[in-house]
Amino acid sequence: MVNLLIYLFVAAIIGWVATELMHDRSNLLLNIVVAIVGAFLAGFFLSPIFNVGTINDAITIPTILVTLLGSIILLLIIRLFRRSRRR
């Protein structure tokens, strides 16, 4: 139970940092979702490149950075889909 709370807390912080860097509006739940989905995205594409896991594996500085990069990539993809829909 404590591990789940720590995981959600770290995910919320990562999601918040990612949305702040991308200048998106968000709330706590969205920040957590962005970080968790970003971690899965990073696990598939970035972990093999950098040979580092994500926060789904362990919570360390390298895994936090890889998860943050995955979250930023996720927000970029969402932004591209939003722009293509507006046209």
C-alpha positions, 0 to 999 in steps of 0.5 A: 500500500505504501509503495503504491502511494509513493508510486502515485506521488512520484507519478504526479510530480513527473506528470506535473513537471512534464505538463509545465515544460509543455505549457499544458493545463492539467490537474492531479489525476491527469498528471498521474495518468500522463506519467503512467502512460508516459512510463509505459511508452518509455518502457517500449521505446526509450528503455532499450535505447538508454538501457534504463528502466522506468518508474514501473521498475524502480524509482531512481533518478535515471528511471524518473528522467526516462519516464519524464521523457516518455511523458513529454513525448506523450504530450507531444503526440497528444498535441499533434493529434489536437492540431490535426483535428482542428484543421 
